[in-house]
Amino acid sequence: MAVAILKGEAKPSEIKPEYPKNVKLVINKQAAEKQGIKVKPEWDQMAEYME
């Protein structure tokens, strides 16, 4: 998308929004806990954790 705009091949208003095909959820447990966010067990199935 950005390449077409930068090359002058398209205007931003002409380009349809696209959504990512693959989304990866990464949670920093230490940062989350410092901010008062409780890491829920059900997130284990969809998230990758970093320490």
PAKETI-537191 format. One line per field, with one value per residue (C-alpha): x, y, z negated; residue in three letters. Coordinates in steps of 0.02 Angstrom, whole numbers. Layout:
c1 X/...
c2 Y/...
c3 Z/...
resn ala/...
//
This chain:
c1 0/129/237/95/61/245/266/114/21/-124/-201/-231/-418/-415/-340/-454/-400/-317/-309/-162/-183/-84/-82/41/3/159/142/283/229/343/287/104/115/205/59/-68/-126/-167/-116/-263/-238/-351/-224/-100/-186/-171/-17/170/252/418/506
c2 0/128/93/132/296/346/306/412/261/280/403/351/373/248/105/-12/-55/-223/-325/-435/-619/-676/-590/-635/-582/-561/-515/-454/-525/-415/-255/-305/-341/-176/-87/-181/-295/-469/-602/-720/-907/-909/-798/-943/-1022/-867/-774/-795/-732/-645/-615
c3 0/-53/99/220/130/126/310/352/420/298/177/-4/21/165/66/-31/-208/-229/-387/-433/-389/-539/-706/-842/-1020/-1127/-1311/-1422/-1589/-1694/-1608/-1618/-1805/-1838/-1753/-1859/-1718/-1777/-1651/-1629/-1606/-1451/-1363/-1366/-1215/-1106/-1168/-1172/-1330/-1349/-1513
resn met/ala/val/ala/ile/leu/lys/gly/glu/ala/lys/pro/ser/glu/ile/lys/pro/glu/tyr/pro/lys/asn/val/lys/leu/val/ile/asn/lys/gln/ala/ala/glu/lys/gln/gly/ile/lys/val/lys/pro/glu/trp/asp/gln/met/ala/glu/tyr/met/glu
//
